[in-house]
Amino acid sequence: MKIDMRGLEAFLWIAEFGSFRLAATHLNISQTAVSHRVSKFEQTLGVRLFTRTTRHVALTKVGTEMLPVGRALVADFEKQIRVIKARHVRNANELALACVPTVAIQLLPTVLAEFTRRRPKARVQVFDKTAMEIGDMVAAGLAEFGVTLLGVGRWNHVTYPLIEEEFLLACPATHPLAAKKTVRWKDLQETPLVRFTTPTVNRLVMDKALAKQSNKLNWVYEVQHAMTALMIVQGGLALAAIPRLAAQNLPAGLTAVKLSGPKITRVIGIVRRRGEPTSELAGVFQNVLKAHAENLSK
């Protein structure tokens, strides 16, 4: 069935105002035209949407059911238009990217500083999101590329690895394990622990590496972000396995120890839409990012 967008629009505004006359004024057309659009829309659907008298307009039962459906259709249409505009009508001096919080905190400040020196007129919009959210934003074109955890690929994405970092054990400096050079996972079975919640990529990486051993560990807390895990550790409630980047600037009183049996690592990289050219600004930014990532890995 062909969607009558003009009829749908007229229906929604009549329902909004409760008046054909006010809907016509809003749409800047005659009341006769509004009435014609709705009548045609009703004929297409094969149902009555309004009961009309000379003084009163009310939704029928079918009209009441149709109202949220119509609003959702229009809202989704407008959203898709915004996505297309964001993807193809960006200003040449604007760059939109998405980044996982640990990278945004530890790596982006120096990268942004150098990028700004190279492109002083550029305006940068950074979305600090989870890896799953970044995949959605890149797929929708709301971000030209993402700096994220690699591990859950999509068919229409291209990825470039930047950093491979290990997970470390964050614990209070006064904790007995803080004096060790390396802590084995099996030594943590009785220790209260924090882990990342599903469906985060960090959780997927850790669950895959630990396999059945994960069920023997004392997971007391689940969080989405490493900084939240560190706050729990700082409160003396539990210990947490966190990525090395998150351990760069630990809160006061905390330290980080190597973990083994198994050693767990994650890969951070760039993700972008397959088949779409990289803008000049994105190319410059990514080159700066790659250089800083290489220095961090040394």
N, C-alpha and C positions, 0 to 999 in steps of 0.2 A: 504494500500500500504506500502510495506517495504521501510524504509528510507535508501537510499544509502549514508552513511556518507562519504565514500571515494570519491564518485562522487561529492557530495556537496562541500567537501573541495577543490577538484581540480577546480571546477567551480568558487569558491570564489577567489582563488589565481590567476587564469587566468584573472578574471575580475579586480583584484587588480593591477596586473602587466601589463595587456594588452599584455601578451606574454605566449605562451605555454612553451617556453624554460626557461624563468625566473621562472615560476611556478614550473617547474620540478626541477630546481636547488634548489629552496626554500624547496620543499618537499623531496629532496634528492632521487628522482627516475628518471627514464629515461623519455624523452619527449614522447616516444611511450606509456609508461604506463599512463602518464597524458592524452594523447589523447584518449586512450582506456577507462579510467575512465569517462571522459566527455561524450564520445559517448554512453556508457552504461547508464549514468545518463539521457541523452537526450531520449534514447529509453524508459527508465522507465517512464519518464514524458510524452512522446509522443509529444515533441516539440523541436524545434531548439533553442539553447541558444546563439550560436555564429554564425556570418558569418565569414568565413575564406578565406583568400587568402595566397599566399606564403609570402607576406610581411605585412599583416595586419590582426588583429583580433578585431572584434567589437561585442558588445552585440546586439542581436536582440531585438525587442520590448518586447517579452516574457522574454528574459534574463534580460532586464532592470527592469521589474516588479519583477522578481524572486530574484534579488540581495538583496534588503533590507529584504525580507522574509528569505532568506538563512542566512544572517548575524544575524538576530534576533534569528533564531533557534540555531545557534552555540553559540551565546552569552548566551542564556538561558541555554543551555546544560552545558557550562563552569561554569556558576553561580551555577547550582545545584551540580556540582562536588565539587566546593569550599565549598558549604554548608555541604555536606556529610563529606568532609575532616575535616572541622572545628568542626563538631559534634563528630567525632570518632577518629581523629588522633591528638588530643591536647596533648601537652607535660604534663606530670604528675605534673610539677611545674607551669603550666599556668592555670589561671582562668579568664574566660570572663563573665561579668555580665552587666546587663542594669539597670538603675536607673532613677527615675524621678528627675528633677533638685532640687526641694526643699529638698528632702531627701539627695541627693548628697551633697548639701551645708551644711546642718545642722547636719546630722547624720554620714555620711560616713567618715569624717576625723578621728574621734575617733575610729570608727569601724576598719578602715584600719590600724590605728596605733597599735591596739591590735592584729589584725590578723597578721601583719608583725612581731610582737614580737613572736607569736606562730609559724609562718611559714616564717622565714627570707629569704629563698631561693625562695619563691613564686613570680611570676610575675602576676600582676592583670591588666586586661584591663576593664575599666569602660566606658560604653556607656551611656551618659546622654541624655535621649530621652523622648518623651511624652509617656503617657500610651499606646496609640494606637500603636506607633512604637515599644515599648517594647514587646507587644503581638506578633507582627510580627517577631521580632528578636528571641524570645524564640521559636516560632513555627518553624522558619527556622533553629534553632540550632546554630545561630551565637552568642547567649548568653546562657550559661547553665541555668541561672535563671534570673528573674527580680525582682526588688524591686519597686513596682508600686501601683497605685490606683486600688483597687478591685471594681468591679461594672459591667464590661463588660467581662463576662467569655467566654471561648471557650471550646468546647467539649473535646479537647485533652490537656487541661491544668489542673493542680492541683494547688490550692491556699491555702495559710496559712496566716491568719490575724496577723498583728503585732501591729498596733497602730490605735486607733480611735481618730480622732482629729476634733475639731469644727472649723468653719469659724468665723473669727473676722472681725470687721470693722476697716480698716486702714484709719486714717485721720490725718491731721496736728494737732500738740499739741495745736495750737491756735484756732482750730475750736470749735464752740459752743458745738458740740456733744462729744468732747474729755473729757469733765468734767463728763459725765454721766457714771454710772456703767454698764448700759445695754441700747442698742438702739433697738427699734422695727423696723422691716422692713417697716411697714406702715408709719413710721415717715420719711422715706427716699424717698417718692414718688416725691418730688420736687427737690431732690438733684442730681446733675450730678454723675453718677456712672460708674465704670469700671466692665465689666464682662469677663469671659473666652469665647473664641470663640468655635464654634462647629468644629469638633466633640470631643473635649476634655472631659475626664471623669469628670473633675471639673464642666464643664458646664452641663453635664447630671445630676450630683448629685444636683446642685443648681436648675435647671429647675424642676426636680421632686419634690423637697422639697417646692419650692415657688408656683408651679402650676400656676393658673390663676393670682395670685398676681404679677407674674413677668411682665405681660403686663402693669401694672400700674406704674412700676418703670422707672426712667429716665436713661436708658442705653445709654450713649454717646460714650463710647469707648469699643472696644473688643480686647483682647490680648490673647496670648497663654500661657505666663508664668507669675507667680506671681511677679517676680522681675520687669518685665516691668510695671505691674499694679502699683507697689510701686513707680516707677519713675514718673508715671503720677500723683499719689497722692502727691508726694513730690513737683511737679511743681504747685500744687494748682489748678489743672484742674478738679479733681473729687475725689470721695472716692471709696474705693474698699473693697469687702469681700475677705479675703485671709485665707488660712489654718493657723492653729496655728504655725506649723513649720516655715512657711514663715515669721511669726511675731517674731521669736526668736531674730533676730538682725536687727531691723528696721533702715532704713536710718535716718540720723540726722533730728530732728524736727518732726518726726512722732510718733504716739502712736496707740495702738490697743484697741478696746472696744468690749465687748461681744455683740452678736446679738441674738435677740429672735423673736418669732412669725413669722416663726418657727426658732428653733435652728437647724442649718444645720451642719452635720458631714460627714466626709469621712473616709474610711478605707484604710490604707496602709498595704500591705502584700507582701509575696513572691509568685511568680508564676513560675512554671516549667512545662516541658513537662510530660504528663501522661505516666507512664509505663517505664520511663528511670531512671536508678539508679543515685543517687547523688554521685558525685566524692568526694574523701576524702577532697580535698581543699574546695569544695563548702560546705560540711558538717561543717567544722570548721568555715568558714566564716559566715554561717547562724546561728550557735550557738552563735557566738560573737554578731551578729546583733540582735538576739532575746533578749539577755541579756541587751543590750543597749536600745532597744525599751521598755523593761519592766521598766527600770529605768526612762525613759523619760515619761512613762505613770503615774508614781507615783506622 
